Amino acid sequence: MSPVIRTNWLLTALILLLGILAWQEHQTASAPQTVTSLDPARVSRIRLWQNEKLLAELVKQNDQWHWQPGDRPLEDGKWVNTLLHLAELPSLHRFPVEESRLQAFGLKPPRYRLELDDQVLDFGMPDPASGLRYLRVGKTIHLITDSYTHELARIPDA
């Protein structure tokens, strides 16, 4: 094989390898980040607040959710799964926020607050331009789809 042909084959292989690496990097970078890093299967306590008033408190015991106080079992497992899924929603856009600016996003006070163990999710108002909802986790505001937040207002068999 001549040196020119060998060089052409090496260059073709190098271009193909770089193309594969670029594609993999794009796939990794385009995967949306979730609003929290929580594993819903490991959550053992849920508290739901509306306008700073406690609406529901649930504790997981032996893989069964129970209302607190009273220790009655939760009948609607779909509802609690939806609440847990909120921690896994993709963050479509995120930005840091200062405490003094929270009111502009409907987060001071938040209409709904969801506590999953020690992780706090504050739900604000929808963004007027996009219709996405503001969600504060720590010192970051995320924009999320508003597909599930109506479940926060529905308290089953409480």
ABEGO torsion letter per residue (X at the ends): XBAAAAAAAAAAAAAAAAAAAAAAAAAAAABBBBABABBAAABABBBBBBGGBBABBBBBBGGBBBBOBGGBBBABAAAAAAAAAAAABBBABBBBBBAAAAAAAGAOBBABBBBBEABBBBBBBBBAAAGBBBBBBEABBBBBBAAAAAAAABBBGX
